[in-house]
């Protein structure tokens, strides 16, 4: 079917639930290099710096932590820890904002599912429960690796000044997934629809523009590709102030004037009800 919007429109429908950017792994599990350090019972460590290795700081713009990890060898089996995330107030003042809860360690890579929204710049650390001293929570001494120590652990949401630094690297990692629609669910594994902000719900009429012109384009033509997560949808497209009209992907718009433009596309159910639109803005220049 061809669109009569200002030219020819063609749209390819790709039914790919939850497709999104790749997740980011923050921290290190298992650690590389160094020797095991015994952690004190009922204490916590937040990672400050790493001399040569992975970052423990969540990159901007943040997202959702969907998994926390640690590594255990044979001597660690049955010991426990919790992985924490902190906002940094100043050099040694942090506020714990997330706690995974106490987890029991097995040999090899331990993976614990969670769900927590995080912002860029937040940091990773670990907490040990009361009881015997533990051996799995960090590795050191590694040049340039420092963590801040506190005993007992600080309460969640309370800004707290931590004590002297330690030359160690905490044995923890967090999987951070993008959260395109801001609904608090990771795009890759937890969100059935990354295009609409309905917490964890599957896509119904949601569509997305997968490809369009650059923000400044010299061509009077523009080709768009868009897709739907739900199958069997019809599409409607709109250019600037024109009305929505039926269209298909890929869609090529022609004879565009030298000025700013806005293209929108939405899914339409069999009864003719239109869903949320995705849009693309660009400018045609000489």
C-alpha positions in Angstrom: 0.0 0.0 0.0 1.3 3.5 -0.9 0.9 6.6 1.1 -0.3 9.9 -0.4 1.3 12.0 2.2 3.7 14.1 0.1 5.0 11.2 -1.8 5.6 7.5 -1.4 5.8 5.8 2.0 7.0 2.3 2.7 7.2 0.7 6.1 8.7 -2.6 7.2 7.2 -4.1 10.3 9.7 -5.8 12.6 8.2 -7.7 15.5 11.1 -7.7 18.0 9.8 -7.6 21.6 12.0 -5.6 23.9 14.8 -4.8 21.4 17.1 -2.1 22.8 20.6 -1.0 23.4 23.0 -3.4 25.0 23.2 -3.5 28.8 26.3 -2.1 30.6 28.2 -4.1 33.2 29.5 -1.8 36.0 32.1 -3.1 38.4 34.0 -6.4 38.2 33.0 -9.9 38.9 35.1 -12.0 39.0 38.0 -9.7 40.0 41.2 -9.7 37.9 44.4 -9.8 39.8 45.1 -9.1 43.5 44.7 -11.3 46.5 41.6 -12.1 48.5 41.0 -9.7 51.4 39.0 -10.7 54.5 36.0 -8.5 55.0 34.9 -7.5 58.5 31.5 -8.7 59.7 28.7 -6.2 59.7 30.6 -3.7 57.5 30.4 -2.2 54.0 32.8 -0.9 51.3 32.0 1.6 48.6 34.4 1.7 45.6 36.1 5.1 45.2 38.7 4.6 42.4 40.1 1.8 40.2 43.7 2.3 39.0 43.6 -0.1 36.1 40.3 -1.9 35.4 36.6 -1.5 35.1 34.6 1.5 36.4 32.3 1.1 39.4 30.5 4.3 38.4 27.2 4.0 36.6 27.5 5.9 33.3 25.0 8.6 32.2 22.1 8.7 31.7 21.7 5.7 34.1 18.9 3.2 33.6 17.7 0.1 35.6 19.9 -2.4 37.4 18.4 -5.8 36.5 21.1 -8.0 38.0 23.9 -7.9 40.6 26.8 -10.3 40.6 29.7 -11.5 42.7 32.2 -14.3 42.4 32.9 -17.1 44.9 35.5 -19.8 45.1 35.3 -23.1 47.0 36.2 -21.4 50.3 33.4 -18.8 49.9 30.5 -21.2 49.4 27.8 -20.5 51.9 29.0 -17.0 52.9 26.8 -14.0 52.4 26.8 -10.5 51.2 24.6 -7.7 49.8 25.4 -5.5 46.9 24.7 -1.8 47.3 24.4 1.3 45.1 25.3 4.8 46.4 25.0 8.4 45.5 28.1 10.4 46.2 27.8 13.7 48.2 31.5 14.6 48.4 34.9 12.9 48.8 33.9 10.5 51.6 30.1 11.1 52.1 27.7 8.7 50.4 24.0 7.9 50.6 23.1 4.2 50.1 20.1 4.2 47.8 19.7 0.5 46.9 20.5 -2.8 48.7 20.1 -6.2 47.0 19.4 -7.9 50.3 21.6 -10.6 51.8 22.6 -13.2 49.2 24.2 -16.6 49.7 27.4 -17.2 47.6 28.0 -20.3 45.5 31.2 -21.3 43.7 31.7 -19.4 40.4 29.8 -16.4 39.1 26.7 -15.6 41.2 23.9 -13.7 39.5 21.0 -12.3 41.5 18.0 -10.6 39.7 16.9 -7.2 41.0 15.1 -4.2 39.6 16.2 -0.6 40.6 16.4 2.6 38.7 19.8 4.3 38.9 21.2 7.6 37.7 24.5 8.4 36.1 27.4 8.8 38.6 26.1 6.5 41.3 28.6 3.9 42.7 28.8 0.3 43.6 29.7 -1.3 46.9 29.1 -4.3 49.1 27.7 -5.0 52.6 28.5 -8.0 54.8 26.0 -9.3 57.5 26.8 -9.8 61.1 28.8 -13.0 61.8 32.2 -14.4 61.1 34.7 -12.4 58.9 34.3 -13.2 55.2 36.9 -13.7 52.5 34.9 -13.0 49.2 33.9 -9.3 49.4 37.0 -7.7 47.9 40.4 -8.1 46.4 43.6 -6.1 47.0 46.2 -4.7 47.0 45.9 -3.3 43.4 47.7 -0.1 42.5 45.2 2.8 42.5 42.3 0.8 43.8 40.6 2.4 46.8 37.4 1.9 48.7 35.8 3.6 51.7 35.0 1.6 54.8 32.1 1.8 57.3 31.1 -0.3 60.2 28.2 -0.9 60.8 26.5 -0.3 57.5 24.7 2.9 56.9 20.9 3.1 56.6 19.3 3.4 53.1 18.6 7.0 52.2 20.8 8.5 54.9 23.8 10.6 53.9 26.8 9.2 55.8 30.5 10.0 56.1 32.6 7.0 55.5 36.0 6.2 57.2 39.5 5.8 56.0 40.1 4.4 52.6 41.3 0.9 51.9 43.5 -0.4 49.0 41.0 -2.9 47.7 38.5 -3.6 44.9 35.1 -4.9 45.9 34.0 -8.1 44.3 30.7 -7.0 42.8 29.1 -6.0 39.5 25.8 -4.6 38.4 24.1 -5.1 35.0 22.5 -1.7 34.0 20.0 -1.8 31.2 18.6 1.3 29.3 15.1 2.4 30.2 14.0 4.1 27.0 10.4 4.9 28.2 11.3 5.7 31.8 8.9 3.1 33.3 11.4 1.6 35.7 11.9 -1.6 33.8 15.0 -2.6 31.9 14.6 -2.6 28.1 16.3 -5.9 27.4 14.9 -8.4 30.0 12.1 -6.8 32.0 10.1 -4.5 29.7 7.7 -6.0 27.2 7.5 -2.6 25.4 10.3 -0.1 25.4 8.2 2.4 23.4 5.4 3.1 25.9 5.7 4.0 29.6 3.4 1.3 31.0 5.3 -0.5 33.7 6.4 -3.9 32.4 3.4 -4.2 30.0 3.6 -5.8 26.6 3.3 -3.5 23.5 -0.1 -3.1 22.0 -0.2 -0.1 19.6 3.3 1.1 20.2 5.5 1.9 17.2 9.0 3.3 16.8 10.9 5.2 14.1 14.0 3.1 13.4 15.6 5.3 10.8 15.1 8.8 9.4 17.1 11.8 8.0 19.9 13.6 9.9 18.9 16.6 12.0 20.2 18.8 9.1 19.7 17.4 5.6 20.3 18.9 2.2 18.0 16.6 0.3 14.3 17.4 -0.5 13.6 13.7 0.0 13.5 11.9 3.4 13.1 8.1 3.9 11.7 6.7 7.2 11.7 3.1 8.5 9.5 2.3 11.4 8.4 -0.8 13.2 5.8 -2.3 15.6 6.5 -4.7 18.4 2.9 -6.0 18.2 2.1 -7.8 14.9 -0.8 -7.1 12.6 -0.9 -3.3 13.1 -1.8 -0.8 10.4 0.1 2.5 10.4 -0.8 6.1 10.0 1.7 8.8 9.2 1.7 12.6 9.5 4.0 15.3 8.2 4.0 18.7 9.9 0.5 20.0 10.3 -1.1 17.6 7.8 -3.6 15.0 8.9 -2.7 11.4 9.7 -3.1 9.1 6.7 -2.5 5.4 6.1 1.1 4.5 5.3 3.7 1.7 5.1 7.4 1.3 5.8 9.8 2.3 4.4 8.2 5.7 3.6 9.9 8.3 1.3 8.7 11.9 1.5 9.4 14.1 -1.5 9.4 17.7 -2.5 10.2 18.9 1.0 10.7 22.6 1.5 13.8 24.2 3.1 12.6 24.5 6.7 12.0 22.5 9.9 9.8 19.4 9.6 8.2 16.9 12.0 7.2 13.4 11.0 5.0 11.2 13.2 3.8 7.6 12.9 1.3 5.7 15.0 -0.2 2.2 15.1 -3.9 1.7 14.4 -6.0 -1.2 15.7 -8.7 -3.0 13.6 -11.3 -0.7 15.0 -9.4 2.4 13.8 -8.2 3.5 17.2 -4.7 5.2 17.0 -2.0 4.5 19.6 0.9 6.6 20.9 3.0 8.1 18.1 6.8 8.3 17.7 8.2 11.4 16.0 11.3 12.6 14.2 12.3 16.3 13.8 14.8 17.5 11.2 15.6 20.5 9.0 16.0 20.7 5.2 18.8 23.2 4.4 20.3 24.6 1.2 
